[in-house]
Amino acid sequence: MTDIIVHELEDVLDRFVFEHPKPDAAALSAYVARYPQHADALVAFAATLAEQAAAAPEPPLTPEHEARLIDAALDQAARLRAQRRPAVAPSSLGQLAQHAGLSLAQMAEAVGVDGFVAAKLDKRLIRRESLPAAFLDRLADVLATSADAILGVLTGPPVASPRAAFVAIRSAALPSVETFADAIRASSLPDPAKARWLAEVE
């Protein structure tokens, strides 16, 4: 499997699991029709996700169980406050967004990119050195933090994901890391929005 084919397959599987965290037959059929060249991989990947979901089924939550969980959570919170443990520094872009009271999707919309680009950043699949200053400044404003703090959580190896492990097994390839420009081109942003961000890196 060539690098180009592996990269395209990763993008297709990334988009599939991002849009359908719990895919059903209709979602799989739609993707197979859209990407027939990856039909076998999509079917196998969907089966893998289904097996993982079925491996640890969650029992139904009764009112009594819910009350016990709430009481336990409150007790744990009280113990943590009593111990005065220092706050754990965010280690990912998603955690920075949570500290700002935003989901990744909300952060992406505020910054002006799509959720697919935000998810790649969160998993460190975009080279930090390729990020334009204007993008970092906008992201820092939205998250009420500094550009240095953002670059800090984007430093390190790519974060493992079910898709990355699946592709690695099939192709013996490491998760691919791309530039900001490549991620923007592969995004679902409208052409004017793509052009605006691409102009920042040229």
N, C-alpha and C positions, 0 to 999 in steps of 0.2 A: 504494500500500500504506500503510495508516494506521499511526500510531505503535504502537497497541495490537497490531495484527496483526504488525508487525515485531518487537515485543518478545516476543510469544508464539512466533514462529518462531525467534528467537534462543535462547530457552529450550529449545525442542524440539531444535534442532541441537546446542546445548551439551550437553544430556543424552545425545543420541545418540552424539556423539564421545567423551564422557567414559566412557560405559558400553561402547562398542565402538570402541576406537582403530583396529582393523582390521576394519571391519564386513564381514559376509558376507551372503549372500542371505537367510538366516533372520532375522538381526537387522533388515535393511531391511524385510522383509515384516511383521515384528512391529510396527515403528514406523509403517509405512504403515497398518496395520490400526488402530493406536491413535490416529493423527492423520491421518485421511483428508483433512482440509482442507489439509494440507501435503504431500500425496503427491508432487506434482511437484517441490517443493523438496527433499524428502528423497531422491528418486531422483537428482536432479541433484547434490546434495551428496555422496552416496555415490560417484557416478561420479567427482567431482572428487578425493575422497580416494583412490580406486583409481588414478587417473592419477598422482597425486603419489607414491604408493607404488611404482608401476611405473617411474617416471622414473629412479630410482636404485637398481636392485636390488643387494643385497649379495652378493658372491661367497661361496661356501662357505669356511669357515675350516678349513684343514688344520692338523694338529698342528705342522708346521714353521712355518707362518705365525703360529700362535698363540704359539709360542716366540719368534719374532722380535719380535712385538708386545710381549710381556712384557719382553724385554731392552731394547727401545727405551723403554718406559715407565719402567723402572728407571733407565736412563741419564738420561732427562729429569728424573726426580725428583731424582737426585743433583746434576745441574747446577743445578736450582732451589734446592736446599738450599745449595749452594756460593755461589750469588749472593745468598742471604739476602734474597730479595724479600719486601717486606711483604705480609701477607695482604690479599686483596681483600675489602673490606667487602661483606656481602650486599646485593643490590639488589632482592630479591623475598622474599615470604613463604616461597616454596618453598625458597630458599637458606637462610633462617633456620632452617627445619625441618631441612634437611640438616645444618647446623652442630650441631643438637641431636640428630642421629642418627635423625631421623624422616622418613618420607615424608609427603606431604600428607594421605594417607588416615589414617595413624596419628595425625598431629597433630589432624585433624578429630575422630577418635573420642575422643581424650584430652580435647579441649576440650568436646565435646558438641554438635557440628554434623555435617552430612553432608559427603561429599567434594565435592558440587556447590557448597556454600557456600565451602568451602576453595579450590576452583579459581577461583571468582569473585573471592575476595580476592586470590589470587595474581596474577590478571590485572588487578587494580585496577578491577574492575567494580562494587564496592560503595563508596559514599561513606564516606570515613574518618570524617567528622564525625558520621555516623549511628551509629557503633559505640558501644554502651553501655560504661560504665566497667567493669562486671562482666565483660563479654566480654574486654576488653583485659587486665584483670588475670589472668583465667584463661589467656588465650593467653600472656601473659608468663611465668606460672608454668610452663606446659608446655614452653615454648621456653627457659627459663632465661635470659631477657633482660628488658629494660625495656619498658614501654609506649611510651616515646619511640622506642626502636629499631624497634618494630613500626610505629608511625605513620610513621616515616621511610621504610620500604620500601613503604608504601602510598601515599606521596605521588608524584604524577606522572600522566601520561596513561595511559589504558587500554593494556594490552599487546596487540599485534596477535595474532590467532589465525586459523587457516584458516577457522573458522566466521565470525569477524567480517568477514574479507575477502570471503567468499562472500556474506554478507547485504548488505554494502555495495555490491557489484556489482549485486545484484538489486534493491535498493531505494534506492540512493543515500543511505543513512542511516548515521550514525556509530554505532559500538558503543554500546549503551545502558548507562548507569551507573545503578544503583538503590540504594535504601537498604538497610540491614541488615534492617529489618523486612520489606521486600518479598522479599529473598533467603530469609529464614527461611520466609515463607509459601509460597514456591515450592519449598522443599526437600522431601526425602523423610523428614524427621524425623517421629516420631509426634506426635500432637496435644499430649500433655502436655509434650513437650520444646519444641515450638513455643511453647506458651503461656508456658513459663518464660522463654524469651528475649524474647518479645514484651512480657512484663510489665516487662522491664528498660528498654524504650524508651518506655514510656507514662508 
